[in-house]
Structure formats: C-alpha cells, structure tokens
Amino acid sequence: MNIQITARKFKAHDTLKEFIKDQISSLKKFNDDILGADVILSFQNNTNSIKKAEIVIDIPGQTITAADQTEDFKTSVTSATEKLRKQLVTIKSKRVSKKR
C-alpha cells in the first residue's frame, strides 16, 4: 500500500510519519483492497493553533475521505482513521450482503 504524507506550512517529524503509517496500516484488517492513502496535515496559525488531518483512501471503485481537527496531530489522525474504519466496515458489510 502506498502512503503519501503531505505537511502544509511545516515539516513533519519522523515520529509523526511513523505514527501515521501505523494508523493507516491498521486499516488493512478491515479491507484488504486498499490501494493507497494520502494524508494531508495542515496547521492553522492562529491563537489556539488548530491542527487538521485529512486522509483520503483509494479502494477499487471508490475513494473514501475523512478529516478531523484538534489541538494535536496524533489525535486528529487517530480520529480520522476511526472515521475511515467505520466507513470501511460499512462498505464491507454492504458487499457481503449483496453477495448473498
């Protein structure tokens, strides 16, 4: 699976990149057909410094997107991957029910 990480207006640390790769790789157990993932990290430079993570996953036939913004990148990524997990489970259950 190809995972591309884009950091806007800052340089992401290697520890953050490894955390993101681990989170995205954990989605493989919910759908084996994941072709690739694009992670976009952005930083709003205002008083409360909101950090946003947007994840786009490509699976055959469709693209799934989830985003979240909190005060920490790891929390944002974790929340976005949880949203993706729910979407992948829904897609998988729909495929199973159509086969029957």
VMD Tcl script that draws the C-alpha trace (Angstrom):
set ca {
  {0.00 0.00 0.00}
  {1.31 3.42 -0.96}
  {1.05 6.02 1.81}
  {1.85 9.62 0.92}
  {2.12 12.23 3.69}
  {1.88 15.93 2.87}
  {2.59 18.55 5.53}
  {1.46 22.06 4.68}
  {3.38 25.02 6.12}
  {5.64 22.85 8.31}
  {7.93 19.81 8.21}
  {6.54 16.67 9.85}
  {8.82 14.77 12.24}
  {9.75 11.17 11.52}
  {7.93 10.01 14.66}
  {4.71 11.59 13.39}
  {5.18 9.97 9.98}
  {5.71 6.54 11.55}
  {2.62 7.01 13.74}
  {0.56 7.88 10.66}
  {1.87 4.86 8.73}
  {1.00 2.56 11.64}
  {-2.52 4.01 11.88}
  {-3.16 3.66 8.14}
  {-1.69 0.14 8.06}
  {-4.08 -0.90 10.83}
  {-6.96 -0.26 8.39}
  {-5.79 -3.20 6.25}
  {-7.56 -5.64 8.57}
  {-10.91 -4.02 7.72}
  {-10.39 -4.02 3.94}
  {-7.60 -5.81 2.07}
  {-8.25 -3.90 -1.16}
  {-6.78 -0.55 -0.07}
  {-4.65 0.70 -2.95}
  {-3.18 3.83 -1.39}
  {-3.63 6.60 1.11}
  {-2.94 10.31 1.03}
  {-2.58 12.11 4.35}
  {-2.70 15.90 4.37}
  {-1.63 17.68 7.54}
  {-2.29 21.38 7.85}
  {-1.72 23.90 10.57}
  {-3.84 26.98 11.15}
  {-1.59 29.62 12.59}
  {-3.95 31.42 14.94}
  {-4.15 31.77 18.72}
  {-5.36 28.24 19.52}
  {-3.31 26.55 16.73}
  {-5.79 24.04 15.33}
  {-4.14 21.07 13.61}
  {-6.09 19.36 10.84}
  {-5.58 15.87 9.39}
  {-7.33 14.79 6.22}
  {-6.98 11.21 4.97}
  {-8.03 10.04 1.50}
  {-8.06 6.28 0.85}
  {-8.40 4.68 -2.58}
  {-10.11 1.33 -2.87}
  {-11.27 -0.25 -6.13}
  {-14.31 1.62 -7.38}
  {-14.35 4.47 -4.90}
  {-12.46 6.96 -2.77}
  {-13.08 7.43 0.95}
  {-12.26 10.64 2.80}
  {-12.19 11.55 6.48}
  {-10.91 14.64 8.26}
  {-10.69 15.95 11.78}
  {-9.14 18.89 13.55}
  {-7.94 19.08 17.14}
  {-5.06 20.65 19.03}
  {-2.71 17.71 18.35}
  {-1.83 15.95 15.08}
  {-1.83 12.47 16.62}
  {-5.33 12.97 18.00}
  {-6.55 14.30 14.66}
  {-5.06 11.35 12.76}
  {-6.48 8.82 15.24}
  {-9.95 10.32 14.98}
  {-9.83 10.43 11.17}
  {-8.70 6.80 10.96}
  {-11.56 5.82 13.29}
  {-13.99 7.51 10.88}
  {-12.39 5.64 7.98}
  {-12.64 2.36 9.88}
  {-16.38 2.84 10.28}
  {-16.75 3.61 6.57}
  {-14.70 0.56 5.58}
  {-16.78 -1.71 7.82}
  {-19.97 -0.33 6.25}
  {-18.64 -0.89 2.74}
  {-17.56 -4.43 3.57}
  {-20.94 -5.30 5.11}
  {-22.73 -3.96 2.03}
  {-20.55 -6.14 -0.22}
  {-21.22 -9.23 1.89}
  {-24.99 -8.63 1.89}
  {-25.06 -8.13 -1.90}
  {-23.28 -11.44 -2.47}
  {-26.00 -13.34 -0.59}
}
mol new
graphics top color blue
foreach p $ca { graphics top sphere $p radius 0.5 }
foreach p [lrange $ca 0 end-1] q [lrange $ca 1 end] { graphics top cylinder $p $q radius 0.2 }
display resetview
